[in-house]
Amino acid sequence: MKRFFLIITTFIFIISFIKCGSDSEKQDKNENQESSITKNDTTIDISAIPMELNGDESFHLGYKFSKGNSFKYKLTTVTSTDQHIVTDSTIDSKFEQKITRILNFNTVSIENDTVANLKCTITDINVYRNVDGKVVTYKSGDTLHTSDLNQFIEFKGIENNPFNVKVSKLGEIIKVYNIKGITDKFIELTNRKNNITQNEISIFEQKLAESFLEPMLSQIFRAIPDKDLKIGSSWQKEMAPTKVMSFTILYRTKYNLDNIEKIKADKIALITGNADISVEGDTKMVDRGVEYNFQKPVTSAGGKIYFNIDKGLLYKSNTGTKLDLKFKMQMQGPKGLMKANTTRNVTNKSIAELL
């Protein structure tokens, strides 16, 4: 069971903090520079032209699904974590990861003209991971030895393994289901077939759906209001709370319809999002004999979303977050009191593109 929850923890680490978004600027070359996987321009290159509007024209956004219709997305997530620890010596560490997935959707059925049952298959996974200069990679179809399998088990378990999702025409993810095939694959990969209970499987499936699949799909199915919108119209959405150390971070994202643009014959809504963020929790914590003293995390989120009004699908989006943590630790060791000061900076970016 511990192995299963380790997989889920990995999922959460990969997907966390990508719900809202943050644009970043290029740093001076003499300052701390980003690696090759995070240097990419965070804007989206779209050949669009402003659309001429008729006075105070309004628009209604909504997802348009039809039975038998298929569509697919490229989803790229980039995570970077820098950590600086000062004890008797100084320890610097860096983690970087870039994951690219292709998500294929097929519309199985429509319920009451408002809810689509979709089959989703994740294919063509590419992973680049750099831990303190040690680079490992994975690409769908690669044959993995046991040691490599342990590093990439979360990807092997989910690739080319279809599941279902119910989505409303307003982009609300109602339910992720039929994930038994994924669960069975994980059981096979972790050799747990003979020593895992049905209750453990149920817990794993719940966490897999809620902590990985739903947040990933929320990059493609964005909740939109059921009302007519004009240029300058805004709406808000509260995101699920995120746990960071002893803190709970609450995001309330405000979206604004900035403009209506045109790509070929399609009308594209340009939407920007910025989050109001509150942080709750204790600044002191003791865990396994280690005493922690935290400063409140500093975090920001925002980004851009392009929605194809005519096709009724997300066209492109670029969203992400930044998080800065500082804390002190101390514990009794063999030679007396041991102390350490830690600074951790985490950035995440998610780019979704309709193919």
Residue pairs with C-beta under 8 A, 6 or more apart in sequence:
1 196
1 200
3 190
3 192
4 186
4 190
4 192
4 196
4 200
4 204
5 204
5 207
7 153
7 154
7 157
7 186
7 190
8 204
8 207
8 208
8 211
8 212
10 154
11 154
11 208
11 211
11 212
12 211
12 212
13 79
14 77
14 79
14 97
14 99
14 154
14 212
15 77
15 211
15 212
15 215
15 216
16 215
16 242
16 348
17 242
17 299
17 301
17 320
17 321
17 323
17 346
17 348
18 77
18 215
18 219
18 319
18 320
18 321
18 348
18 349
18 350
19 215
19 218
19 239
19 240
19 251
19 253
19 301
19 319
19 321
20 239
20 251
20 253
20 273
20 274
20 275
20 301
20 302
20 303
20 319
20 320
20 321
21 273
21 301
21 302
21 303
21 304
21 317
21 318
21 319
21 320
21 321
21 349
21 350
22 300
22 301
22 302
22 303
22 319
22 320
22 321
22 322
22 347
22 349
23 42
23 43
23 302
23 303
23 304
23 318
23 320
24 42
24 322
24 347
27 33
27 34
32 82
33 39
34 80
35 80
35 94
35 96
35 130
37 78
37 80
37 96
37 97
37 98
37 128
37 130
38 78
38 80
38 96
38 98
38 347
38 349
40 78
42 318
42 320
42 349
43 304
43 318
44 304
44 306
44 316
44 317
44 318
44 351
46 261
46 263
46 268
46 306
46 316
47 263
48 261
48 262
48 263
48 268
48 306
49 261
49 262
50 259
50 260
50 261
50 262
51 260
51 261
51 262
51 267
53 231
53 260
56 230
57 230
58 228
58 229
58 230
59 228
59 229
59 230
59 257
59 260
59 267
59 269
59 309
60 227
60 228
60 229
61 224
61 225
61 229
61 269
61 307
61 309
62 169
62 170
62 224
62 226
62 312
63 116
63 167
63 168
63 169
63 170
63 171
63 221
63 224
63 312
63 313
64 169
64 311
64 312
64 313
65 107
65 110
65 116
65 118
65 167
65 169
65 312
66 107
66 110
67 107
67 108
67 109
67 110
68 106
68 107
69 106
69 107
70 104
70 105
70 106
70 107
71 105
71 313
71 354
71 355
72 102
72 103
72 104
72 105
72 354
72 355
73 102
73 103
73 105
73 220
73 314
73 352
73 353
73 354
73 355
74 100
74 101
74 102
74 103
74 352
74 353
74 355
75 100
75 101
75 102
75 103
75 216
75 219
75 220
75 350
75 351
75 352
75 353
76 98
76 99
76 100
76 101
76 349
76 350
76 351
76 352
76 353
77 97
77 98
77 99
77 348
77 349
77 350
77 351
78 96
78 97
78 98
78 99
78 320
78 347
78 348
78 349
78 350
79 95
79 96
79 97
79 98
79 346
79 347
79 348
80 94
80 95
80 96
80 97
80 346
80 347
80 348
81 94
81 95
81 96
81 344
81 345
81 346
82 92
82 93
82 94
82 344
82 345
83 91
83 92
83 93
83 94
83 95
83 342
83 343
83 344
83 345
84 90
84 91
84 92
84 342
84 343
84 344
85 91
85 92
85 93
85 340
85 341
85 342
86 340
86 341
86 342
87 338
87 339
87 340
87 341
93 131
93 132
94 130
94 131
94 132
94 133
95 129
95 130
95 131
95 132
96 128
96 129
96 130
96 131
97 127
97 128
97 129
97 130
98 126
98 127
98 128
99 125
99 126
99 127
99 128
99 155
100 124
100 125
100 126
101 122
101 123
101 124
101 125
101 126
102 122
102 123
102 124
102 125
102 355
103 120
103 121
103 122
103 123
103 220
104 120
104 121
104 122
104 123
105 118
105 119
105 120
106 118
106 119
107 116
107 117
107 118
108 117
108 118
108 119
108 164
109 116
109 117
110 116
110 117
111 117
111 166
114 168
114 169
115 166
115 167
115 168
115 169
115 174
116 166
116 167
116 168
116 169
117 164
117 165
117 166
118 164
118 165
118 166
118 167
119 162
119 163
119 164
120 162
120 163
120 164
120 165
120 217
121 160
121 161
121 162
122 158
122 159
122 160
122 161
123 140
123 159
123 160
124 140
125 138
125 139
125 140
125 155
125 158
125 159
126 137
126 138
126 139
126 140
127 137
127 138
127 139
127 152
127 155
128 135
128 137
129 135
129 136
129 137
129 151
136 148
136 151
138 144
138 148
138 151
138 152
138 155
140 155
140 159
140 160
144 152
144 156
149 156
149 189
153 186
153 189
153 190
156 185
156 189
157 182
157 185
157 186
157 189
158 182
158 185
161 181
161 182
161 185
162 178
162 181
163 176
163 177
163 178
163 179
163 181
163 182
163 213
164 176
164 177
164 178
165 173
165 175
165 176
165 177
165 213
165 217
166 173
166 174
166 175
166 177
167 173
167 174
167 217
167 221
168 174
169 312
170 223
170 224
170 225
170 226
171 221
171 222
171 223
171 224
172 221
172 223
173 214
173 217
173 218
173 221
176 209
176 213
176 214
176 217
177 209
179 205
179 208
179 209
179 213
180 205
182 208
183 201
183 204
183 205
183 208
186 192
186 204
187 193
187 196
187 201
219 317
219 319
219 350
219 352
220 314
220 352
221 314
222 305
222 307
222 314
222 317
223 237
224 235
224 307
225 235
229 257
229 269
230 257
231 257
231 258
231 259
231 260
232 256
232 257
233 256
233 257
234 254
234 255
234 256
234 257
235 254
235 255
236 252
236 253
236 254
236 255
237 252
237 253
237 255
238 250
238 251
238 252
238 253
239 250
239 251
239 252
239 253
239 275
241 248
241 249
241 250
242 248
242 249
242 251
243 249
244 297
244 323
244 325
245 281
245 285
245 292
245 294
245 297
245 325
245 327
246 281
246 282
246 283
246 284
246 285
246 292
246 294
247 279
247 280
247 281
247 294
247 296
247 297
248 279
248 280
248 281
249 277
249 278
249 279
249 297
249 299
250 277
250 278
250 279
250 280
251 275
251 276
251 277
251 301
252 275
252 276
252 277
252 278
253 273
253 274
253 275
253 276
253 301
254 273
254 274
254 275
254 276
255 271
255 272
255 273
255 305
256 271
256 272
256 273
257 269
257 270
257 271
258 270
258 271
258 272
259 269
259 270
260 267
260 268
260 269
260 270
260 309
261 267
261 268
261 270
261 306
262 268
263 308
263 315
265 310
266 308
266 309
266 310
266 311
266 315
267 308
267 309
267 310
268 306
268 307
268 308
268 309
268 315
269 306
269 307
269 309
270 304
270 305
270 306
271 304
271 305
271 306
271 307
272 302
272 303
272 304
272 305
273 301
273 302
273 303
273 304
273 305
273 319
274 301
274 302
275 300
275 301
275 302
277 299
277 300
277 301
279 296
279 297
279 299
282 294
283 293
283 294
283 295
283 296
284 291
284 292
284 293
284 294
285 291
285 292
285 294
286 292
289 331
289 332
290 329
290 330
290 331
291 329
291 330
291 331
292 327
292 328
292 329
293 327
293 328
293 329
294 325
294 326
294 327
295 325
295 326
295 327
297 323
297 324
297 325
298 323
298 324
299 321
299 322
299 323
299 324
300 321
300 322
301 319
301 320
301 321
301 322
302 319
303 317
303 318
303 319
303 320
304 317
304 318
304 319
305 314
305 316
305 317
305 319
306 314
306 315
306 316
306 317
307 313
307 314
307 315
308 314
308 315
308 354
311 354
313 354
314 352
314 354
315 354
316 351
316 352
316 353
316 354
317 350
317 351
317 352
318 349
318 350
318 351
319 349
319 350
320 347
320 348
320 349
320 350
321 346
321 347
321 348
322 345
322 346
322 347
322 348
323 345
323 346
323 347
324 343
324 344
324 345
324 346
325 342
325 343
325 344
325 345
325 346
326 341
326 342
326 343
326 344
327 341
327 342
328 339
328 340
328 341
328 342
329 339
329 340
329 341
329 342
330 337
330 338
330 339
330 340
331 337
331 338
332 338
